């Protein structure tokens, strides 16, 4: 860790002094390298994580989109100039904060690192990346391709490890800012420890995303979107819709959801979960809910994939008549599991959603614009979808939740990240000795 921070510190003076239009040229070349090597990069994600090929490729494509935004930064961070008094000019400019660190999770080995790498580096910072110890391969390849694109030595560094490295990042006096993506429990620890060391910290935590399904929702569109939200990436994403709030008479939509979920094929259109411990934890949530009175409409436990019998497989699982007080309705399961909670009306559904400590995402399925607006205005979430099961903002719009899904100020991507990665310098200039005398003279 000390060696990586020293390398980043040594590189910072020259890198931060390089004009931003020159810095982003490296990312133009890097984008081309990702595009050229997408098959290899996707295969690497599948090897270390288990994602199916289409999801791995989509992850790399999202990384490319994030890089494209970074390439546009020279047109966004232009600063401001104004003659504030006769002969007196004020100017604001954005400057990098120094050496920064990014701690990233296992579920997106390529995409989530690119939430921070392009913007932080293009804005003039140097970085230490700490990938999850469960998926160490993509980070190394990212570093190699950045070097091939022309990034100077020391600007980007990778340090592998677990808790010891995370604590070293939070404590290191040479690191000015830290981002974290992971569970809420660890996000709180990182935020408290990093800010105690007087660092900027933005820590994204877990989620319990609610999908409001109203009786007038289009059955086919709703069912396909709900299943994609709960089972895409095997449910191992902070934007997964894991609780469906079935408002009033929605049995016809529930039946279509079960039909769509049955068509998901583990080993073909659904990958494994990350570990044996994860599989056992998910199965425990299902078993506890069933024992507490939930109805299992579709059971993904004991799933076997021919030729991959040793894999950590959980098939799509749907439980109906889940009570809001059950653990499966309150805690992040991080698997392809949908808990259906019945609500007689929209206000009671909103009360259930608002009671969650999390606030990452929510979505409403309806054909009524008024009902959609009613829910989006009142849902306690930073990202909301209307007839969209995974409402991830596309660039330049920023990614970030509310409540216990985010600790710190601002968002981690898009325009919302610029304030985090930079600090404003304000310059006031007067060259004209005849300028009118006032309090600024």
C-alpha positions as CSV (number, residue, x, y, z in Angstrom):
1,X,0.0,0.0,0.0
2,X,2.8,2.4,0.9
3,X,4.6,1.6,-2.4
4,X,1.4,2.3,-4.4
5,X,0.7,5.6,-2.7
6,X,4.3,6.7,-3.1
7,X,4.2,5.9,-6.8
8,X,0.9,7.8,-7.1
9,X,2.3,10.8,-5.2
10,X,5.4,10.9,-7.3
11,X,3.3,10.9,-10.5
12,X,0.8,13.5,-9.3
13,X,2.7,16.7,-10.0
14,X,3.3,16.0,-13.7
15,X,-0.1,14.3,-14.3
16,X,-2.1,17.1,-12.7
17,X,-0.1,19.7,-14.6
18,X,-1.0,18.0,-17.9
19,X,-3.8,19.9,-19.6
20,X,-7.1,18.0,-19.4
21,X,-7.5,17.9,-23.2
22,X,-4.2,15.9,-23.3
23,X,-5.2,13.7,-20.4
24,X,-8.4,12.5,-22.1
25,X,-6.5,11.6,-25.3
26,X,-5.3,8.6,-23.3
27,X,-8.9,7.6,-22.6
28,X,-9.8,7.9,-26.3
29,X,-7.1,5.3,-27.0
30,X,-8.1,3.3,-23.9
31,X,-11.7,3.2,-25.1
32,X,-10.6,1.7,-28.5
33,X,-8.6,-0.9,-26.6
34,X,-11.6,-2.0,-24.6
35,X,-13.7,-2.2,-27.7
36,X,-11.0,-4.2,-29.5
37,X,-10.5,-6.6,-26.6
38,X,-14.2,-7.0,-25.5
39,X,-14.3,-10.8,-26.1
40,X,-11.2,-11.3,-23.9
41,X,-12.4,-8.9,-21.2
42,X,-15.8,-10.5,-21.1
43,X,-14.3,-14.0,-20.9
44,X,-12.1,-12.8,-18.0
45,X,-15.2,-11.6,-16.1
46,X,-16.9,-15.0,-16.7
47,X,-13.8,-16.8,-15.5
48,X,-13.4,-15.0,-12.2
49,X,-17.1,-14.2,-11.5
50,X,-19.3,-16.7,-13.4
51,X,-21.4,-14.2,-15.3
52,X,-23.0,-15.5,-18.5
53,X,-21.3,-14.1,-21.7
54,X,-24.0,-11.6,-22.6
55,X,-23.9,-10.0,-19.1
56,X,-20.1,-9.9,-19.1
57,X,-20.1,-8.2,-22.5
58,X,-22.8,-5.7,-21.4
59,X,-20.5,-4.9,-18.4
60,X,-17.6,-4.0,-20.7
61,X,-20.0,-2.0,-22.9
62,X,-21.1,0.0,-19.9
63,X,-17.4,0.6,-19.0
64,X,-16.9,2.0,-22.5
65,X,-19.9,4.4,-22.0
66,X,-18.3,5.6,-18.7
67,X,-15.1,6.3,-20.5
68,X,-16.9,8.2,-23.2
69,X,-18.2,10.6,-20.6
70,X,-14.7,11.1,-19.2
71,X,-13.6,12.0,-22.7
72,X,-16.2,14.8,-22.7
73,X,-14.9,16.4,-19.5
74,X,-12.9,19.2,-21.2
75,X,-16.3,20.5,-22.5
76,X,-17.9,20.3,-19.0
77,X,-15.3,21.5,-16.5
78,X,-14.4,24.7,-18.4
79,X,-14.7,27.0,-15.3
80,X,-16.4,30.4,-15.1
81,X,-15.2,34.0,-15.6
82,X,-17.1,37.1,-14.8
83,X,-16.3,40.8,-14.5
84,X,-17.7,41.4,-11.1
85,X,-16.8,45.0,-10.9
86,X,-15.3,47.5,-13.3
87,X,-11.8,46.3,-14.1
88,X,-12.2,43.3,-11.6
89,X,-12.5,39.8,-12.8
90,X,-13.4,36.6,-10.9
91,X,-12.5,33.2,-12.2
92,X,-13.2,29.6,-10.9
93,X,-11.3,26.6,-12.0
94,X,-11.4,22.9,-10.9
95,X,-8.3,21.3,-9.6
96,X,-7.7,17.6,-8.6
97,X,-7.6,16.7,-4.9
98,X,-4.5,14.5,-5.2
99,X,-4.0,10.7,-4.6
100,X,-7.4,8.9,-4.3
101,X,-8.5,5.4,-3.7
102,X,-11.4,3.3,-5.0
103,X,-12.5,0.2,-3.2
104,X,-14.8,-1.9,-5.4
105,X,-17.0,-5.0,-5.0
106,X,-17.1,-8.5,-6.6
107,X,-20.3,-8.2,-8.5
108,X,-19.1,-6.0,-11.4
109,X,-15.3,-6.7,-11.9
110,X,-15.1,-4.2,-14.8
111,X,-18.0,-1.8,-14.7
112,X,-17.8,-0.6,-11.1
113,X,-14.1,0.2,-11.3
114,X,-14.9,2.3,-14.3
115,X,-17.4,4.3,-12.2
116,X,-14.3,6.0,-10.8
117,X,-11.2,5.4,-12.8
118,X,-11.9,7.5,-15.9
119,X,-13.4,10.6,-14.2
120,X,-10.9,10.6,-11.3
121,X,-7.9,10.3,-13.6
122,X,-9.1,12.6,-16.4
123,X,-9.7,15.3,-13.8
124,X,-6.0,15.0,-12.8
125,X,-5.9,12.7,-9.8
126,X,-3.8,9.6,-9.3
127,X,-5.4,6.5,-8.0
128,X,-5.0,3.3,-6.0
129,X,-7.6,0.7,-6.9
130,X,-8.5,-2.1,-4.4
131,X,-10.5,-4.8,-6.2
132,X,-12.5,-7.5,-4.4
133,X,-10.3,-10.4,-3.5
134,X,-13.0,-12.6,-5.1
135,X,-12.4,-11.2,-8.6
136,X,-8.8,-10.1,-8.9
137,X,-8.2,-10.6,-12.6
138,X,-10.1,-7.8,-14.4
139,X,-8.3,-5.1,-12.4
140,X,-4.9,-6.3,-13.6
141,X,-6.0,-6.3,-17.2
142,X,-7.5,-2.8,-16.8
143,X,-4.1,-1.6,-15.6
144,X,-2.3,-3.2,-18.5
145,X,-4.6,-1.6,-21.1
146,X,-4.3,1.8,-19.5
147,X,-0.5,1.5,-19.7
148,X,-0.9,0.4,-23.4
149,X,-3.0,3.5,-24.0
150,X,-0.2,5.7,-22.7
151,X,-1.1,6.4,-19.1
152,X,2.2,7.4,-17.2
153,X,3.6,5.1,-14.6
154,X,2.2,5.7,-11.1
155,X,-1.0,7.4,-12.1
156,X,-3.0,4.2,-11.7
157,X,-2.1,1.4,-9.2
158,X,-3.7,-1.8,-8.1
159,X,-3.4,-3.2,-4.6
160,X,-5.0,-6.6,-3.8
161,X,-6.1,-7.7,-0.4
162,X,-8.9,-7.7,2.1
163,X,-9.8,-5.9,5.3
164,X,-6.2,-5.0,6.1
165,X,-5.8,-3.1,2.8
166,X,-9.2,-1.4,3.2
167,X,-8.2,-0.1,6.6
168,X,-4.8,1.0,5.3
169,X,-6.6,3.1,2.6
170,X,-8.8,4.7,5.2
171,X,-5.9,5.5,7.4
172,X,-3.1,6.5,5.0
173,X,-2.2,10.2,5.3
174,X,-1.2,10.3,1.6
175,X,-4.7,9.5,0.3
176,X,-7.1,12.5,0.0
177,X,-10.3,10.8,-1.1
178,X,-11.9,7.4,-1.0
179,X,-14.8,5.8,-2.8
180,X,-16.3,2.5,-1.7
181,X,-19.0,0.3,-3.2
182,X,-20.3,-2.7,-1.2
183,X,-22.5,-3.7,1.7
184,X,-24.1,-1.0,4.0
185,X,-22.4,-2.5,7.0
186,X,-18.9,-2.0,5.5
187,X,-19.8,1.3,3.8
188,X,-20.6,2.7,7.3
189,X,-17.2,1.5,8.6
190,X,-15.3,2.9,5.6
191,X,-17.1,6.2,5.8
192,X,-16.5,6.6,9.6
193,X,-12.9,5.5,9.4
194,X,-12.0,7.5,6.3
195,X,-13.7,10.7,7.5
196,X,-12.0,10.3,10.9
197,X,-8.7,10.6,9.0
198,X,-10.1,13.8,7.4
199,X,-10.6,12.3,3.9
200,X,-13.3,12.9,1.5
201,X,-15.4,9.7,1.4
202,X,-18.3,8.6,-0.7
203,X,-19.4,5.1,0.3
204,X,-22.2,3.3,-1.5
205,X,-24.0,0.6,0.5
206,X,-26.6,-2.0,-0.1
207,X,-30.2,-1.9,-1.3
208,X,-33.7,-3.3,-1.0
209,X,-35.3,-2.1,-4.1
210,X,-39.1,-2.1,-4.4
211,X,-41.1,-2.7,-7.6
212,X,-44.7,-1.2,-7.4
213,X,-47.0,-3.2,-9.7
214,X,-50.4,-1.6,-10.2
215,X,-53.4,-3.5,-11.6
216,X,-53.4,-1.6,-14.9
217,X,-49.8,-2.4,-15.7
218,X,-49.1,-4.1,-19.0
219,X,-48.8,-7.8,-18.0
220,X,-46.2,-8.8,-20.6
221,X,-43.9,-5.8,-20.3
222,X,-44.2,-5.8,-16.5
223,X,-43.5,-9.5,-16.0
224,X,-40.5,-9.5,-18.3
225,X,-39.1,-6.4,-16.6
226,X,-39.7,-7.7,-13.1
227,X,-38.0,-11.0,-13.9
228,X,-35.1,-9.3,-15.6
229,X,-34.7,-7.0,-12.6
230,X,-34.8,-9.8,-9.9
231,X,-32.7,-12.4,-11.8
232,X,-30.4,-10.4,-14.1
233,X,-26.7,-10.9,-13.0
234,X,-28.2,-13.6,-10.7
235,X,-29.6,-10.8,-8.6
236,X,-26.1,-9.9,-7.5
237,X,-26.5,-6.1,-8.1
238,X,-27.5,-3.2,-5.9
239,X,-30.2,-2.3,-8.5
240,X,-32.0,-5.6,-8.4
241,X,-35.7,-5.5,-7.8
242,X,-36.1,-7.9,-4.9
243,X,-39.5,-6.8,-3.4
244,X,-42.6,-6.6,-5.6
245,X,-45.4,-4.6,-4.0
246,X,-48.5,-6.1,-5.6
247,X,-51.1,-3.4,-5.3
248,X,-54.7,-4.5,-5.2
249,X,-55.8,-7.1,-7.9
250,X,-52.6,-8.2,-9.6
251,X,-52.9,-12.0,-9.6
252,X,-52.9,-12.0,-13.5
253,X,-49.5,-10.3,-13.5
254,X,-48.1,-12.5,-10.8
255,X,-49.0,-15.6,-12.9
256,X,-47.1,-14.1,-15.9
257,X,-44.1,-13.3,-13.8
258,X,-43.9,-16.9,-12.7
259,X,-44.2,-18.0,-16.4
260,X,-41.4,-15.7,-17.4
261,X,-39.2,-16.8,-14.5
262,X,-39.6,-20.5,-15.4
263,X,-38.1,-19.7,-18.8
264,X,-34.8,-18.6,-17.2
265,X,-32.3,-21.5,-17.6
266,X,-29.5,-21.7,-15.0
267,X,-26.2,-22.3,-16.8
268,X,-27.5,-20.7,-20.0
269,X,-29.3,-17.5,-19.2
270,X,-28.5,-17.4,-15.5
271,X,-25.1,-17.7,-13.9
272,X,-24.1,-19.0,-10.5
273,X,-23.8,-16.9,-7.3
274,X,-20.3,-16.0,-6.2
275,X,-19.6,-18.5,-3.5
276,X,-20.9,-21.5,-1.4
277,X,-21.4,-19.1,1.5
278,X,-23.6,-16.8,-0.7
279,X,-25.7,-19.8,-1.9
280,X,-26.2,-21.0,1.6
281,X,-27.2,-17.6,2.8
282,X,-29.8,-17.1,0.0
283,X,-31.2,-20.6,0.7
284,X,-31.5,-19.7,4.4
285,X,-33.5,-16.6,3.6
286,X,-35.9,-18.6,1.4
287,X,-36.3,-21.3,4.0
288,X,-37.0,-18.8,6.8
289,X,-39.6,-17.0,4.7
290,X,-41.3,-20.3,3.8
291,X,-41.4,-21.4,7.5
292,X,-42.9,-18.1,8.4
293,X,-45.8,-18.5,6.1
294,X,-44.7,-17.3,2.6
295,X,-45.9,-19.2,-0.4
296,X,-43.2,-20.5,-2.7
297,X,-44.4,-20.1,-6.2
298,X,-41.1,-21.0,-7.8
299,X,-38.3,-22.7,-6.0
300,X,-34.7,-22.3,-7.2
301,X,-33.1,-24.3,-4.4
302,X,-31.2,-27.5,-5.2
303,X,-30.7,-26.4,-8.8
304,X,-28.3,-28.6,-10.8
305,X,-26.6,-27.7,-14.1
306,X,-25.3,-30.8,-16.0
307,X,-21.6,-30.7,-16.3
308,X,-21.3,-28.0,-13.6
309,X,-22.7,-29.9,-10.6
310,X,-20.1,-28.3,-8.3
311,X,-21.3,-24.7,-9.1
312,X,-23.1,-22.5,-6.7
313,X,-26.5,-22.5,-8.4
314,X,-29.7,-20.8,-7.3
315,X,-32.6,-20.8,-9.8
316,X,-35.1,-18.0,-10.0
317,X,-37.2,-18.1,-6.8
318,X,-40.5,-16.3,-6.2
319,X,-42.3,-16.1,-2.9
320,X,-45.8,-14.7,-2.5
321,X,-47.7,-13.4,0.5
322,X,-44.4,-12.2,2.1
323,X,-45.0,-10.0,5.2
324,X,-43.1,-6.7,5.4
325,X,-41.6,-7.8,8.8
326,X,-39.9,-10.9,7.3
327,X,-36.1,-10.8,6.9
328,X,-36.4,-11.6,3.2
329,X,-38.5,-8.4,2.7
330,X,-36.1,-6.2,4.8
331,X,-32.6,-7.4,4.1
332,X,-30.5,-7.5,1.0
333,X,-30.5,-11.1,-0.2
334,X,-28.2,-10.6,-3.3
335,X,-29.6,-13.5,-5.3
336,X,-32.3,-14.2,-7.9
337,X,-35.2,-14.1,-5.4
338,X,-38.4,-12.0,-5.6
339,X,-40.5,-11.5,-2.5
340,X,-44.1,-10.4,-3.3
341,X,-45.7,-8.3,-0.6
342,X,-49.4,-7.6,-1.0
343,X,-50.8,-4.1,-0.5
344,X,-54.4,-3.0,-0.8
345,X,-53.6,0.4,-2.2
346,X,-50.7,2.6,-3.4
347,X,-50.4,4.5,-0.1
348,X,-49.9,1.4,1.9
349,X,-47.3,0.2,-0.6
350,X,-45.5,3.5,-0.3
351,X,-45.5,3.2,3.5
352,X,-43.8,-0.2,3.2
353,X,-41.2,1.2,0.8
354,X,-40.6,4.3,2.8
355,X,-40.0,2.2,6.0
356,X,-37.0,0.5,4.4
357,X,-33.7,2.0,5.7
358,X,-32.3,1.7,2.2
359,X,-32.9,4.1,-0.7
360,X,-31.1,3.0,-3.8
361,X,-33.9,2.4,-6.4
362,X,-37.6,1.9,-6.9
363,X,-39.8,1.3,-9.9
364,X,-43.5,1.6,-10.7
365,X,-45.4,-0.4,-13.4
366,X,-48.6,1.3,-14.5
367,X,-50.3,2.7,-17.6
368,X,-51.4,5.8,-15.7
369,X,-49.2,8.8,-15.8
370,X,-50.8,10.3,-12.7
371,X,-50.2,7.1,-10.7
372,X,-46.6,6.9,-11.9
373,X,-46.0,10.5,-10.8
374,X,-47.7,9.9,-7.5
375,X,-45.3,7.0,-6.7
376,X,-42.1,8.6,-8.1
377,X,-42.7,11.8,-6.1
378,X,-43.2,9.8,-2.8
379,X,-40.7,6.8,-3.1
380,X,-37.7,7.2,-0.9
381,X,-35.1,6.3,-3.4
382,X,-32.4,8.2,-5.3
383,X,-33.1,6.4,-8.6
384,X,-36.7,5.7,-9.8
385,X,-38.1,3.9,-12.9
386,X,-41.4,4.0,-14.6
387,X,-42.0,0.7,-16.4
388,X,-38.2,0.2,-16.1
389,X,-37.1,-2.6,-13.7
390,X,-33.5,-1.5,-13.4
391,X,-33.5,2.3,-13.4
392,X,-29.8,2.9,-13.8
393,X,-29.2,6.4,-15.1
394,X,-27.2,6.5,-18.4
395,X,-24.4,9.0,-18.8
396,X,-24.2,11.9,-18.2
397,X,-26.8,11.3,-15.5
398,X,-25.3,10.3,-12.1
399,X,-25.5,7.0,-10.2
400,X,-26.3,7.3,-6.5
401,X,-29.0,6.4,-4.0
402,X,-30.4,7.8,-0.8
403,X,-30.6,7.0,2.9
404,X,-28.5,3.9,4.0
405,X,-27.6,3.2,0.4
406,X,-25.1,6.1,0.3
407,X,-22.9,7.8,2.8
408,X,-21.3,11.1,1.8
409,X,-22.4,13.9,-0.5
410,X,-22.8,13.6,-4.3
411,X,-22.9,10.8,-6.8
412,X,-20.2,8.4,-8.0
413,X,-20.6,8.8,-11.8
414,X,-21.5,11.5,-14.3
415,X,-21.7,15.2,-13.6
416,X,-22.3,14.4,-9.9
417,X,-18.8,13.0,-9.5
418,X,-17.0,16.1,-10.6
419,X,-17.4,17.9,-7.3
420,X,-16.0,14.9,-5.4
421,X,-12.9,14.5,-7.6
422,X,-12.0,18.2,-7.7
423,X,-11.7,21.3,-5.6
424,X,-12.6,24.8,-6.8
425,X,-10.0,27.6,-6.9
426,X,-11.4,31.1,-7.1
427,X,-9.1,33.8,-8.5
428,X,-9.9,37.6,-8.3
429,X,-7.8,39.8,-10.6
430,X,-7.5,43.6,-11.1
431,X,-4.9,45.0,-13.5
432,X,-6.5,48.5,-14.1
433,X,-5.3,51.0,-11.5
434,X,-8.1,53.3,-12.5
435,X,-10.8,50.8,-11.6
436,X,-13.4,52.1,-9.2
437,X,-12.4,51.9,-5.5
438,X,-14.6,49.7,-3.4
439,X,-14.2,47.1,-0.6
440,X,-12.2,44.8,-2.9
441,X,-9.5,47.4,-3.6
